[in-house]
Amino acid sequence: MSDLIPTRGAALALAEEKNLIETGFGFLDEKRVLLATNLLRELKEWQQVSKDYQTVNEGAATALKNAVKRHGLEGIQLYPAPRLNAETISLKITNYLGVKLASELDLAWEAEPAVGAADASVQVEDCRQAFAKLVPLAAQLAAKQSNIARLIKEYRATERRARALENVLLPEATASLRKITDYLDEADQEEAIRIRNAAK
């Protein structure tokens, strides 16, 4: 901008560029607010899912202790694990201000009772069911954490762009426009004095 020739055209071009920078900063500032709002909402939902996961996990730990007392650790390891049917997984991805987010995750997975298991018992089946309930919650936690990480990344990038416009480009454009305007004003004053002197 410092290499511009101080003309009326240059002043008009700089004024237009300054308006564009201000408009761009306004958009980025609004995007920054929207991203922060959605980030707080995702964080609140993650905290709720995390709390639910912790509750279920404590119940699963208790069920595991009871099953170990009844069968021993090796006996539990031989018990059939729950099977995951891929058809029960439903994931919807939405685009929020250019950020891909998992908006709906449905993992309707329940462990069916084991049929024909050797040395079956209520304790080991309760343990199996308790840990099966952790899987959908773990998937929801992973989706929320992924959303939060993407939103933070986009927020930081938007913050950098907004600060570059606000603290670098906009001050430069304003200073250059002021210099050209001051130069043109001085030139007009000199021209007016010259004309006045010539008229005398």
PyMOL commands that place a pseudoatom at each C-alpha (Angstrom):
pseudoatom trace, name=CA, resn=MET, resi=1, chain=A, elem=C, hetatm=0, pos=[0.000, 0.000, 0.000]
pseudoatom trace, name=CA, resn=SER, resi=2, chain=A, elem=C, hetatm=0, pos=[2.933, 2.331, 0.626]
pseudoatom trace, name=CA, resn=ASP, resi=3, chain=A, elem=C, hetatm=0, pos=[3.856, 2.188, -3.106]
pseudoatom trace, name=CA, resn=LEU, resi=4, chain=A, elem=C, hetatm=0, pos=[0.502, 3.629, -4.215]
pseudoatom trace, name=CA, resn=ILE, resi=5, chain=A, elem=C, hetatm=0, pos=[0.529, 6.912, -6.098]
pseudoatom trace, name=CA, resn=PRO, resi=6, chain=A, elem=C, hetatm=0, pos=[-1.597, 9.418, -4.128]
pseudoatom trace, name=CA, resn=THR, resi=7, chain=A, elem=C, hetatm=0, pos=[-4.479, 10.004, -6.549]
pseudoatom trace, name=CA, resn=ARG, resi=8, chain=A, elem=C, hetatm=0, pos=[-8.244, 10.215, -6.206]
pseudoatom trace, name=CA, resn=GLY, resi=9, chain=A, elem=C, hetatm=0, pos=[-8.551, 6.822, -7.854]
pseudoatom trace, name=CA, resn=ALA, resi=10, chain=A, elem=C, hetatm=0, pos=[-6.118, 5.277, -5.397]
pseudoatom trace, name=CA, resn=ALA, resi=11, chain=A, elem=C, hetatm=0, pos=[-8.058, 6.805, -2.500]
pseudoatom trace, name=CA, resn=LEU, resi=12, chain=A, elem=C, hetatm=0, pos=[-11.340, 5.389, -3.800]
pseudoatom trace, name=CA, resn=ALA, resi=13, chain=A, elem=C, hetatm=0, pos=[-9.748, 1.958, -4.328]
pseudoatom trace, name=CA, resn=LEU, resi=14, chain=A, elem=C, hetatm=0, pos=[-8.299, 1.980, -0.806]
pseudoatom trace, name=CA, resn=ALA, resi=15, chain=A, elem=C, hetatm=0, pos=[-11.629, 3.051, 0.687]
pseudoatom trace, name=CA, resn=GLU, resi=16, chain=A, elem=C, hetatm=0, pos=[-13.347, 0.164, -1.112]
pseudoatom trace, name=CA, resn=GLU, resi=17, chain=A, elem=C, hetatm=0, pos=[-10.655, -2.262, 0.061]
pseudoatom trace, name=CA, resn=LYS, resi=18, chain=A, elem=C, hetatm=0, pos=[-11.035, -0.999, 3.620]
pseudoatom trace, name=CA, resn=ASN, resi=19, chain=A, elem=C, hetatm=0, pos=[-14.806, -1.570, 3.456]
pseudoatom trace, name=CA, resn=LEU, resi=20, chain=A, elem=C, hetatm=0, pos=[-14.233, -5.109, 2.167]
pseudoatom trace, name=CA, resn=ILE, resi=21, chain=A, elem=C, hetatm=0, pos=[-11.806, -5.826, 5.015]
pseudoatom trace, name=CA, resn=GLU, resi=22, chain=A, elem=C, hetatm=0, pos=[-14.309, -4.507, 7.573]
pseudoatom trace, name=CA, resn=THR, resi=23, chain=A, elem=C, hetatm=0, pos=[-17.066, -6.653, 6.030]
pseudoatom trace, name=CA, resn=GLY, resi=24, chain=A, elem=C, hetatm=0, pos=[-14.828, -9.728, 6.060]
pseudoatom trace, name=CA, resn=PHE, resi=25, chain=A, elem=C, hetatm=0, pos=[-13.915, -9.105, 9.680]
pseudoatom trace, name=CA, resn=GLY, resi=26, chain=A, elem=C, hetatm=0, pos=[-17.604, -8.784, 10.558]
pseudoatom trace, name=CA, resn=PHE, resi=27, chain=A, elem=C, hetatm=0, pos=[-18.344, -12.165, 8.971]
pseudoatom trace, name=CA, resn=LEU, resi=28, chain=A, elem=C, hetatm=0, pos=[-15.391, -13.824, 10.703]
pseudoatom trace, name=CA, resn=ASP, resi=29, chain=A, elem=C, hetatm=0, pos=[-16.346, -12.287, 14.041]
pseudoatom trace, name=CA, resn=GLU, resi=30, chain=A, elem=C, hetatm=0, pos=[-19.901, -13.609, 13.695]
pseudoatom trace, name=CA, resn=LYS, resi=31, chain=A, elem=C, hetatm=0, pos=[-18.585, -17.039, 12.686]
pseudoatom trace, name=CA, resn=ARG, resi=32, chain=A, elem=C, hetatm=0, pos=[-16.301, -17.001, 15.707]
pseudoatom trace, name=CA, resn=VAL, resi=33, chain=A, elem=C, hetatm=0, pos=[-19.267, -16.366, 18.020]
pseudoatom trace, name=CA, resn=LEU, resi=34, chain=A, elem=C, hetatm=0, pos=[-21.361, -19.109, 16.382]
pseudoatom trace, name=CA, resn=LEU, resi=35, chain=A, elem=C, hetatm=0, pos=[-18.512, -21.625, 16.634]
pseudoatom trace, name=CA, resn=ALA, resi=36, chain=A, elem=C, hetatm=0, pos=[-17.958, -20.785, 20.302]
pseudoatom trace, name=CA, resn=THR, resi=37, chain=A, elem=C, hetatm=0, pos=[-21.687, -21.177, 21.030]
pseudoatom trace, name=CA, resn=ASN, resi=38, chain=A, elem=C, hetatm=0, pos=[-21.863, -24.562, 19.319]
pseudoatom trace, name=CA, resn=LEU, resi=39, chain=A, elem=C, hetatm=0, pos=[-18.624, -25.620, 21.014]
pseudoatom trace, name=CA, resn=LEU, resi=40, chain=A, elem=C, hetatm=0, pos=[-20.095, -24.881, 24.445]
pseudoatom trace, name=CA, resn=ARG, resi=41, chain=A, elem=C, hetatm=0, pos=[-23.229, -26.850, 23.544]
pseudoatom trace, name=CA, resn=GLU, resi=42, chain=A, elem=C, hetatm=0, pos=[-21.181, -29.851, 22.385]
pseudoatom trace, name=CA, resn=LEU, resi=43, chain=A, elem=C, hetatm=0, pos=[-19.081, -29.647, 25.558]
pseudoatom trace, name=CA, resn=LYS, resi=44, chain=A, elem=C, hetatm=0, pos=[-22.195, -29.631, 27.737]
pseudoatom trace, name=CA, resn=GLU, resi=45, chain=A, elem=C, hetatm=0, pos=[-23.571, -32.682, 25.903]
pseudoatom trace, name=CA, resn=TRP, resi=46, chain=A, elem=C, hetatm=0, pos=[-20.193, -34.421, 26.232]
pseudoatom trace, name=CA, resn=GLN, resi=47, chain=A, elem=C, hetatm=0, pos=[-20.213, -33.793, 29.981]
pseudoatom trace, name=CA, resn=GLN, resi=48, chain=A, elem=C, hetatm=0, pos=[-23.681, -35.363, 30.277]
pseudoatom trace, name=CA, resn=VAL, resi=49, chain=A, elem=C, hetatm=0, pos=[-22.703, -38.432, 28.224]
pseudoatom trace, name=CA, resn=SER, resi=50, chain=A, elem=C, hetatm=0, pos=[-19.472, -38.696, 30.229]
pseudoatom trace, name=CA, resn=LYS, resi=51, chain=A, elem=C, hetatm=0, pos=[-21.469, -38.629, 33.443]
pseudoatom trace, name=CA, resn=ASP, resi=52, chain=A, elem=C, hetatm=0, pos=[-23.786, -41.379, 32.147]
pseudoatom trace, name=CA, resn=TYR, resi=53, chain=A, elem=C, hetatm=0, pos=[-20.786, -43.412, 31.022]
pseudoatom trace, name=CA, resn=GLN, resi=54, chain=A, elem=C, hetatm=0, pos=[-19.187, -43.090, 34.455]
pseudoatom trace, name=CA, resn=THR, resi=55, chain=A, elem=C, hetatm=0, pos=[-22.380, -44.282, 36.158]
pseudoatom trace, name=CA, resn=VAL, resi=56, chain=A, elem=C, hetatm=0, pos=[-22.743, -47.316, 33.869]
pseudoatom trace, name=CA, resn=ASN, resi=57, chain=A, elem=C, hetatm=0, pos=[-19.023, -48.039, 34.156]
pseudoatom trace, name=CA, resn=GLU, resi=58, chain=A, elem=C, hetatm=0, pos=[-19.255, -48.178, 37.955]
pseudoatom trace, name=CA, resn=GLY, resi=59, chain=A, elem=C, hetatm=0, pos=[-22.136, -50.641, 37.647]
pseudoatom trace, name=CA, resn=ALA, resi=60, chain=A, elem=C, hetatm=0, pos=[-20.136, -52.731, 35.173]
pseudoatom trace, name=CA, resn=ALA, resi=61, chain=A, elem=C, hetatm=0, pos=[-17.166, -52.796, 37.562]
pseudoatom trace, name=CA, resn=THR, resi=62, chain=A, elem=C, hetatm=0, pos=[-19.415, -54.069, 40.343]
pseudoatom trace, name=CA, resn=ALA, resi=63, chain=A, elem=C, hetatm=0, pos=[-20.862, -56.737, 38.030]
pseudoatom trace, name=CA, resn=LEU, resi=64, chain=A, elem=C, hetatm=0, pos=[-17.342, -57.760, 37.037]
pseudoatom trace, name=CA, resn=LYS, resi=65, chain=A, elem=C, hetatm=0, pos=[-16.323, -58.218, 40.672]
pseudoatom trace, name=CA, resn=ASN, resi=66, chain=A, elem=C, hetatm=0, pos=[-19.359, -60.430, 41.302]
pseudoatom trace, name=CA, resn=ALA, resi=67, chain=A, elem=C, hetatm=0, pos=[-18.649, -62.487, 38.182]
pseudoatom trace, name=CA, resn=VAL, resi=68, chain=A, elem=C, hetatm=0, pos=[-14.984, -62.935, 39.108]
pseudoatom trace, name=CA, resn=LYS, resi=69, chain=A, elem=C, hetatm=0, pos=[-16.004, -64.142, 42.576]
pseudoatom trace, name=CA, resn=ARG, resi=70, chain=A, elem=C, hetatm=0, pos=[-18.322, -66.703, 41.002]
pseudoatom trace, name=CA, resn=HIS, resi=71, chain=A, elem=C, hetatm=0, pos=[-16.226, -67.919, 38.025]
pseudoatom trace, name=CA, resn=GLY, resi=72, chain=A, elem=C, hetatm=0, pos=[-12.711, -66.592, 38.424]
pseudoatom trace, name=CA, resn=LEU, resi=73, chain=A, elem=C, hetatm=0, pos=[-10.935, -64.493, 35.803]
pseudoatom trace, name=CA, resn=GLU, resi=74, chain=A, elem=C, hetatm=0, pos=[-10.245, -67.403, 33.431]
pseudoatom trace, name=CA, resn=GLY, resi=75, chain=A, elem=C, hetatm=0, pos=[-13.874, -68.494, 33.521]
pseudoatom trace, name=CA, resn=ILE, resi=76, chain=A, elem=C, hetatm=0, pos=[-15.045, -65.020, 32.503]
pseudoatom trace, name=CA, resn=GLN, resi=77, chain=A, elem=C, hetatm=0, pos=[-12.568, -64.905, 29.635]
pseudoatom trace, name=CA, resn=LEU, resi=78, chain=A, elem=C, hetatm=0, pos=[-14.170, -68.050, 28.168]
pseudoatom trace, name=CA, resn=TYR, resi=79, chain=A, elem=C, hetatm=0, pos=[-17.675, -66.571, 28.300]
pseudoatom trace, name=CA, resn=PRO, resi=80, chain=A, elem=C, hetatm=0, pos=[-18.984, -65.484, 24.843]
pseudoatom trace, name=CA, resn=ALA, resi=81, chain=A, elem=C, hetatm=0, pos=[-18.732, -61.762, 24.151]
pseudoatom trace, name=CA, resn=PRO, resi=82, chain=A, elem=C, hetatm=0, pos=[-21.604, -59.689, 22.722]
pseudoatom trace, name=CA, resn=ARG, resi=83, chain=A, elem=C, hetatm=0, pos=[-21.780, -59.458, 18.949]
pseudoatom trace, name=CA, resn=LEU, resi=84, chain=A, elem=C, hetatm=0, pos=[-22.182, -56.152, 17.131]
pseudoatom trace, name=CA, resn=ASN, resi=85, chain=A, elem=C, hetatm=0, pos=[-24.509, -56.106, 14.156]
pseudoatom trace, name=CA, resn=ALA, resi=86, chain=A, elem=C, hetatm=0, pos=[-23.362, -53.475, 11.646]
pseudoatom trace, name=CA, resn=GLU, resi=87, chain=A, elem=C, hetatm=0, pos=[-26.995, -52.779, 10.719]
pseudoatom trace, name=CA, resn=THR, resi=88, chain=A, elem=C, hetatm=0, pos=[-27.610, -51.336, 14.186]
pseudoatom trace, name=CA, resn=ILE, resi=89, chain=A, elem=C, hetatm=0, pos=[-25.117, -48.483, 13.608]
pseudoatom trace, name=CA, resn=SER, resi=90, chain=A, elem=C, hetatm=0, pos=[-26.534, -45.212, 12.272]
pseudoatom trace, name=CA, resn=LEU, resi=91, chain=A, elem=C, hetatm=0, pos=[-24.366, -42.112, 11.912]
pseudoatom trace, name=CA, resn=LYS, resi=92, chain=A, elem=C, hetatm=0, pos=[-25.419, -38.805, 10.356]
pseudoatom trace, name=CA, resn=ILE, resi=93, chain=A, elem=C, hetatm=0, pos=[-22.830, -36.182, 9.400]
pseudoatom trace, name=CA, resn=THR, resi=94, chain=A, elem=C, hetatm=0, pos=[-23.851, -32.520, 9.111]
pseudoatom trace, name=CA, resn=ASN, resi=95, chain=A, elem=C, hetatm=0, pos=[-21.900, -29.527, 7.844]
pseudoatom trace, name=CA, resn=TYR, resi=96, chain=A, elem=C, hetatm=0, pos=[-21.811, -26.644, 10.324]
pseudoatom trace, name=CA, resn=LEU, resi=97, chain=A, elem=C, hetatm=0, pos=[-20.014, -23.564, 8.970]
pseudoatom trace, name=CA, resn=GLY, resi=98, chain=A, elem=C, hetatm=0, pos=[-17.642, -25.805, 7.029]
pseudoatom trace, name=CA, resn=VAL, resi=99, chain=A, elem=C, hetatm=0, pos=[-17.067, -28.208, 9.933]
pseudoatom trace, name=CA, resn=LYS, resi=100, chain=A, elem=C, hetatm=0, pos=[-18.236, -31.796, 9.593]
pseudoatom trace, name=CA, resn=LEU, resi=101, chain=A, elem=C, hetatm=0, pos=[-20.005, -32.889, 12.773]
pseudoatom trace, name=CA, resn=ALA, resi=102, chain=A, elem=C, hetatm=0, pos=[-21.579, -36.163, 13.892]
pseudoatom trace, name=CA, resn=SER, resi=103, chain=A, elem=C, hetatm=0, pos=[-25.095, -34.932, 14.624]
pseudoatom trace, name=CA, resn=GLU, resi=104, chain=A, elem=C, hetatm=0, pos=[-26.904, -38.224, 15.142]
pseudoatom trace, name=CA, resn=LEU, resi=105, chain=A, elem=C, hetatm=0, pos=[-25.262, -41.431, 16.326]
pseudoatom trace, name=CA, resn=ASP, resi=106, chain=A, elem=C, hetatm=0, pos=[-27.470, -44.401, 17.016]
pseudoatom trace, name=CA, resn=LEU, resi=107, chain=A, elem=C, hetatm=0, pos=[-25.867, -47.612, 18.210]
pseudoatom trace, name=CA, resn=ALA, resi=108, chain=A, elem=C, hetatm=0, pos=[-28.804, -49.765, 19.212]
pseudoatom trace, name=CA, resn=TRP, resi=109, chain=A, elem=C, hetatm=0, pos=[-26.708, -52.648, 20.444]
pseudoatom trace, name=CA, resn=GLU, resi=110, chain=A, elem=C, hetatm=0, pos=[-27.802, -54.969, 23.187]
pseudoatom trace, name=CA, resn=ALA, resi=111, chain=A, elem=C, hetatm=0, pos=[-26.116, -58.207, 24.070]
pseudoatom trace, name=CA, resn=GLU, resi=112, chain=A, elem=C, hetatm=0, pos=[-28.432, -61.131, 23.438]
pseudoatom trace, name=CA, resn=PRO, resi=113, chain=A, elem=C, hetatm=0, pos=[-28.381, -63.788, 26.148]
pseudoatom trace, name=CA, resn=ALA, resi=114, chain=A, elem=C, hetatm=0, pos=[-25.683, -66.352, 25.543]
pseudoatom trace, name=CA, resn=VAL, resi=115, chain=A, elem=C, hetatm=0, pos=[-27.167, -69.680, 24.495]
pseudoatom trace, name=CA, resn=GLY, resi=116, chain=A, elem=C, hetatm=0, pos=[-25.364, -72.886, 25.378]
pseudoatom trace, name=CA, resn=ALA, resi=117, chain=A, elem=C, hetatm=0, pos=[-22.609, -71.201, 27.381]
pseudoatom trace, name=CA, resn=ALA, resi=118, chain=A, elem=C, hetatm=0, pos=[-20.714, -73.541, 29.670]
pseudoatom trace, name=CA, resn=ASP, resi=119, chain=A, elem=C, hetatm=0, pos=[-21.118, -72.808, 33.375]
pseudoatom trace, name=CA, resn=ALA, resi=120, chain=A, elem=C, hetatm=0, pos=[-23.533, -69.944, 32.808]
pseudoatom trace, name=CA, resn=SER, resi=121, chain=A, elem=C, hetatm=0, pos=[-24.697, -67.892, 35.773]
pseudoatom trace, name=CA, resn=VAL, resi=122, chain=A, elem=C, hetatm=0, pos=[-26.649, -64.768, 36.643]
pseudoatom trace, name=CA, resn=GLN, resi=123, chain=A, elem=C, hetatm=0, pos=[-23.460, -62.986, 37.727]
pseudoatom trace, name=CA, resn=VAL, resi=124, chain=A, elem=C, hetatm=0, pos=[-21.573, -63.515, 34.489]
pseudoatom trace, name=CA, resn=GLU, resi=125, chain=A, elem=C, hetatm=0, pos=[-24.611, -62.655, 32.359]
pseudoatom trace, name=CA, resn=ASP, resi=126, chain=A, elem=C, hetatm=0, pos=[-25.158, -59.446, 34.339]
pseudoatom trace, name=CA, resn=CYS, resi=127, chain=A, elem=C, hetatm=0, pos=[-21.496, -58.596, 33.759]
pseudoatom trace, name=CA, resn=ARG, resi=128, chain=A, elem=C, hetatm=0, pos=[-21.866, -59.238, 30.035]
pseudoatom trace, name=CA, resn=GLN, resi=129, chain=A, elem=C, hetatm=0, pos=[-24.956, -57.049, 29.788]
pseudoatom trace, name=CA, resn=ALA, resi=130, chain=A, elem=C, hetatm=0, pos=[-23.420, -54.276, 31.890]
pseudoatom trace, name=CA, resn=PHE, resi=131, chain=A, elem=C, hetatm=0, pos=[-20.362, -53.974, 29.649]
pseudoatom trace, name=CA, resn=ALA, resi=132, chain=A, elem=C, hetatm=0, pos=[-22.544, -54.159, 26.536]
pseudoatom trace, name=CA, resn=LYS, resi=133, chain=A, elem=C, hetatm=0, pos=[-24.340, -51.008, 27.743]
pseudoatom trace, name=CA, resn=LEU, resi=134, chain=A, elem=C, hetatm=0, pos=[-20.996, -49.187, 27.807]
pseudoatom trace, name=CA, resn=VAL, resi=135, chain=A, elem=C, hetatm=0, pos=[-20.447, -49.552, 24.053]
pseudoatom trace, name=CA, resn=PRO, resi=136, chain=A, elem=C, hetatm=0, pos=[-23.132, -47.097, 22.824]
pseudoatom trace, name=CA, resn=LEU, resi=137, chain=A, elem=C, hetatm=0, pos=[-22.069, -44.565, 25.451]
pseudoatom trace, name=CA, resn=ALA, resi=138, chain=A, elem=C, hetatm=0, pos=[-18.416, -44.937, 24.444]
pseudoatom trace, name=CA, resn=ALA, resi=139, chain=A, elem=C, hetatm=0, pos=[-19.384, -44.365, 20.810]
pseudoatom trace, name=CA, resn=GLN, resi=140, chain=A, elem=C, hetatm=0, pos=[-21.312, -41.216, 21.768]
pseudoatom trace, name=CA, resn=LEU, resi=141, chain=A, elem=C, hetatm=0, pos=[-18.351, -39.965, 23.795]
pseudoatom trace, name=CA, resn=ALA, resi=142, chain=A, elem=C, hetatm=0, pos=[-16.039, -40.524, 20.827]
pseudoatom trace, name=CA, resn=ALA, resi=143, chain=A, elem=C, hetatm=0, pos=[-18.414, -38.659, 18.492]
pseudoatom trace, name=CA, resn=LYS, resi=144, chain=A, elem=C, hetatm=0, pos=[-18.704, -35.714, 20.891]
pseudoatom trace, name=CA, resn=GLN, resi=145, chain=A, elem=C, hetatm=0, pos=[-14.942, -35.561, 21.419]
pseudoatom trace, name=CA, resn=SER, resi=146, chain=A, elem=C, hetatm=0, pos=[-14.424, -35.593, 17.657]
pseudoatom trace, name=CA, resn=ASN, resi=147, chain=A, elem=C, hetatm=0, pos=[-16.943, -32.753, 17.232]
pseudoatom trace, name=CA, resn=ILE, resi=148, chain=A, elem=C, hetatm=0, pos=[-15.259, -30.719, 19.960]
pseudoatom trace, name=CA, resn=ALA, resi=149, chain=A, elem=C, hetatm=0, pos=[-11.791, -31.222, 18.427]
pseudoatom trace, name=CA, resn=ARG, resi=150, chain=A, elem=C, hetatm=0, pos=[-13.025, -30.137, 14.967]
pseudoatom trace, name=CA, resn=LEU, resi=151, chain=A, elem=C, hetatm=0, pos=[-14.827, -27.086, 16.354]
pseudoatom trace, name=CA, resn=ILE, resi=152, chain=A, elem=C, hetatm=0, pos=[-11.757, -26.015, 18.341]
pseudoatom trace, name=CA, resn=LYS, resi=153, chain=A, elem=C, hetatm=0, pos=[-9.557, -26.349, 15.244]
pseudoatom trace, name=CA, resn=GLU, resi=154, chain=A, elem=C, hetatm=0, pos=[-11.961, -24.278, 13.139]
pseudoatom trace, name=CA, resn=TYR, resi=155, chain=A, elem=C, hetatm=0, pos=[-12.381, -21.693, 15.907]
pseudoatom trace, name=CA, resn=ARG, resi=156, chain=A, elem=C, hetatm=0, pos=[-8.616, -21.203, 16.171]
pseudoatom trace, name=CA, resn=ALA, resi=157, chain=A, elem=C, hetatm=0, pos=[-8.278, -20.825, 12.391]
pseudoatom trace, name=CA, resn=THR, resi=158, chain=A, elem=C, hetatm=0, pos=[-11.139, -18.306, 12.330]
pseudoatom trace, name=CA, resn=GLU, resi=159, chain=A, elem=C, hetatm=0, pos=[-9.607, -16.453, 15.275]
pseudoatom trace, name=CA, resn=ARG, resi=160, chain=A, elem=C, hetatm=0, pos=[-6.269, -16.151, 13.445]
pseudoatom trace, name=CA, resn=ARG, resi=161, chain=A, elem=C, hetatm=0, pos=[-7.948, -14.824, 10.293]
pseudoatom trace, name=CA, resn=ALA, resi=162, chain=A, elem=C, hetatm=0, pos=[-10.064, -12.353, 12.246]
pseudoatom trace, name=CA, resn=ARG, resi=163, chain=A, elem=C, hetatm=0, pos=[-7.050, -11.043, 14.168]
pseudoatom trace, name=CA, resn=ALA, resi=164, chain=A, elem=C, hetatm=0, pos=[-5.036, -10.723, 10.961]
pseudoatom trace, name=CA, resn=LEU, resi=165, chain=A, elem=C, hetatm=0, pos=[-7.775, -8.561, 9.456]
pseudoatom trace, name=CA, resn=GLU, resi=166, chain=A, elem=C, hetatm=0, pos=[-8.361, -6.568, 12.637]
pseudoatom trace, name=CA, resn=ASN, resi=167, chain=A, elem=C, hetatm=0, pos=[-4.743, -6.019, 13.716]
pseudoatom trace, name=CA, resn=VAL, resi=168, chain=A, elem=C, hetatm=0, pos=[-2.795, -6.057, 10.434]
pseudoatom trace, name=CA, resn=LEU, resi=169, chain=A, elem=C, hetatm=0, pos=[-4.718, -5.476, 7.206]
pseudoatom trace, name=CA, resn=LEU, resi=170, chain=A, elem=C, hetatm=0, pos=[-7.331, -3.042, 8.519]
pseudoatom trace, name=CA, resn=PRO, resi=171, chain=A, elem=C, hetatm=0, pos=[-4.797, -0.737, 10.277]
pseudoatom trace, name=CA, resn=GLU, resi=172, chain=A, elem=C, hetatm=0, pos=[-2.580, -0.781, 7.165]
pseudoatom trace, name=CA, resn=ALA, resi=173, chain=A, elem=C, hetatm=0, pos=[-5.467, 0.134, 4.889]
pseudoatom trace, name=CA, resn=THR, resi=174, chain=A, elem=C, hetatm=0, pos=[-6.642, 2.857, 7.287]
pseudoatom trace, name=CA, resn=ALA, resi=175, chain=A, elem=C, hetatm=0, pos=[-3.137, 4.356, 7.592]
pseudoatom trace, name=CA, resn=SER, resi=176, chain=A, elem=C, hetatm=0, pos=[-2.545, 4.301, 3.823]
pseudoatom trace, name=CA, resn=LEU, resi=177, chain=A, elem=C, hetatm=0, pos=[-5.942, 5.862, 3.143]
pseudoatom trace, name=CA, resn=ARG, resi=178, chain=A, elem=C, hetatm=0, pos=[-5.227, 8.586, 5.718]
pseudoatom trace, name=CA, resn=LYS, resi=179, chain=A, elem=C, hetatm=0, pos=[-1.853, 9.373, 4.116]
pseudoatom trace, name=CA, resn=ILE, resi=180, chain=A, elem=C, hetatm=0, pos=[-3.348, 9.645, 0.640]
pseudoatom trace, name=CA, resn=THR, resi=181, chain=A, elem=C, hetatm=0, pos=[-6.273, 11.709, 1.901]
pseudoatom trace, name=CA, resn=ASP, resi=182, chain=A, elem=C, hetatm=0, pos=[-3.947, 14.081, 3.795]
pseudoatom trace, name=CA, resn=TYR, resi=183, chain=A, elem=C, hetatm=0, pos=[-1.722, 14.423, 0.719]
pseudoatom trace, name=CA, resn=LEU, resi=184, chain=A, elem=C, hetatm=0, pos=[-4.704, 15.196, -1.524]
pseudoatom trace, name=CA, resn=ASP, resi=185, chain=A, elem=C, hetatm=0, pos=[-6.088, 17.710, 0.987]
pseudoatom trace, name=CA, resn=GLU, resi=186, chain=A, elem=C, hetatm=0, pos=[-2.736, 19.497, 1.128]
pseudoatom trace, name=CA, resn=ALA, resi=187, chain=A, elem=C, hetatm=0, pos=[-2.552, 19.501, -2.667]
pseudoatom trace, name=CA, resn=ASP, resi=188, chain=A, elem=C, hetatm=0, pos=[-6.053, 20.999, -2.857]
pseudoatom trace, name=CA, resn=GLN, resi=189, chain=A, elem=C, hetatm=0, pos=[-5.120, 23.695, -0.350]
pseudoatom trace, name=CA, resn=GLU, resi=190, chain=A, elem=C, hetatm=0, pos=[-1.965, 24.546, -2.293]
pseudoatom trace, name=CA, resn=GLU, resi=191, chain=A, elem=C, hetatm=0, pos=[-3.963, 24.713, -5.513]
pseudoatom trace, name=CA, resn=ALA, resi=192, chain=A, elem=C, hetatm=0, pos=[-6.566, 26.982, -3.901]
pseudoatom trace, name=CA, resn=ILE, resi=193, chain=A, elem=C, hetatm=0, pos=[-3.821, 29.327, -2.602]
pseudoatom trace, name=CA, resn=ARG, resi=194, chain=A, elem=C, hetatm=0, pos=[-2.169, 29.348, -6.029]
pseudoatom trace, name=CA, resn=ILE, resi=195, chain=A, elem=C, hetatm=0, pos=[-5.437, 30.259, -7.719]
pseudoatom trace, name=CA, resn=ARG, resi=196, chain=A, elem=C, hetatm=0, pos=[-6.147, 32.976, -5.143]
pseudoatom trace, name=CA, resn=ASN, resi=197, chain=A, elem=C, hetatm=0, pos=[-2.703, 34.483, -5.611]
pseudoatom trace, name=CA, resn=ALA, resi=198, chain=A, elem=C, hetatm=0, pos=[-3.042, 34.347, -9.381]
pseudoatom trace, name=CA, resn=ALA, resi=199, chain=A, elem=C, hetatm=0, pos=[-6.408, 36.148, -9.168]
pseudoatom trace, name=CA, resn=LYS, resi=200, chain=A, elem=C, hetatm=0, pos=[-4.828, 38.994, -7.160]
for i in range(1, 200): cmd.bond("trace and resi %d" % i, "trace and resi %d" % (i + 1))
show_as sticks, trace
zoom trace
